[in-house]
Amino acid sequence: MQSSWETVSCERHFANPHLEVVTDQVRTPSRSLPRAWTVVHRKAAVIIAPMTREGKIVLIHQERIPIRTAIWEMPSGQVDGPAEETVEQVALRELREEAGYELAKGGNLSPSAITLPPRVSQMNGVISFWRAPYRSVKRQRQETKENRFSAAANFA
């Protein structure tokens, strides 16, 4: 029963434009004494899986400071533009900014379900995963970051 959960107190430890770390004291349906739980609140984010005419997924090479290495990943980003910007527009912006591609004429975005690992899903935020299906992207400019292409079957 959701209504029997009670937040007794909330202490903010850190906040910046991208995330907030708080410790909530919460009384649950099965515990009469409050329990401390630290939560990271993040902005909503999008991940886009752009596919070329050949059915390959476009990956970008980006440095990730927390893990001290550069990795291959799909274009992604936080929903941090104007308030009226939709998640679809954010996905297209990230595709353009990070991979140097744009949606091909007649192309479309398809929302996809994604299962997050437990460590990630404990963060309070929404991640929207979008596919730009076969023949949906075209190269916009050549001076973008290095890209790699991977068969879609590698992600099944």
Residue pairs with C-beta under 8 A, 6 or more apart in sequence:
1 29
4 28
4 29
5 26
5 27
5 28
5 29
6 26
6 27
7 24
7 25
7 26
8 25
8 26
8 27
8 34
9 24
9 25
9 34
10 22
10 23
10 24
10 25
11 22
11 23
12 20
12 21
12 22
13 21
13 22
13 23
13 38
14 20
14 21
15 21
17 80
18 42
18 43
18 78
18 80
19 40
19 41
19 42
19 43
20 40
20 41
21 38
21 39
21 40
21 41
22 38
22 39
22 41
23 36
23 37
23 38
23 39
24 36
24 37
24 38
24 39
25 34
25 35
25 36
26 34
26 35
26 37
27 33
27 34
27 35
28 35
39 122
39 123
39 124
40 122
40 123
40 124
41 123
41 124
41 125
42 78
42 123
42 124
42 125
43 78
43 79
43 80
43 125
44 78
44 79
44 87
44 125
44 126
44 127
44 128
45 76
45 77
45 78
45 79
45 125
45 126
45 127
45 128
46 76
46 77
46 79
46 87
46 90
46 91
46 94
46 127
46 128
46 129
46 130
47 74
47 75
47 76
47 114
47 127
47 128
47 129
47 130
48 74
48 75
48 76
48 91
48 92
48 94
48 95
48 109
48 129
48 130
48 131
48 132
49 57
49 74
49 112
49 129
49 130
49 131
49 132
49 155
50 57
50 58
50 74
50 75
50 95
50 99
50 101
50 132
50 136
50 137
51 57
51 58
51 131
51 132
51 133
51 134
51 135
51 136
51 137
51 152
52 58
52 137
52 149
53 134
53 135
54 149
55 134
55 151
55 152
56 149
56 150
56 151
56 152
57 74
57 149
57 150
57 151
57 152
57 154
57 155
58 74
58 75
58 99
58 101
58 137
58 147
58 148
58 149
59 72
59 73
59 74
59 147
59 148
59 149
59 150
60 72
60 73
60 74
60 75
60 98
60 99
60 145
60 146
60 147
60 148
61 70
61 71
61 72
61 145
61 146
61 147
61 148
62 70
62 71
62 73
62 98
62 145
63 69
63 70
64 70
64 71
72 148
72 150
75 94
75 95
75 97
75 98
75 99
76 94
76 98
77 90
77 93
77 94
77 97
77 98
79 85
79 87
79 90
81 89
81 90
81 93
85 93
87 128
87 130
88 109
88 130
91 109
91 128
91 130
92 102
92 103
92 109
95 101
95 102
95 103
95 132
95 137
96 102
96 140
98 144
98 145
99 137
99 144
99 145
99 147
100 139
100 140
100 141
100 142
100 143
100 144
100 145
100 147
101 137
101 138
101 139
101 140
102 137
102 138
102 140
103 109
103 132
103 136
103 137
104 135
104 136
104 137
104 138
107 132
107 133
107 135
107 136
107 137
108 132
108 133
108 136
109 130
109 131
109 132
109 136
110 130
110 131
110 132
110 133
111 128
111 129
111 130
111 131
112 129
112 130
112 131
113 129
114 127
114 129
116 127
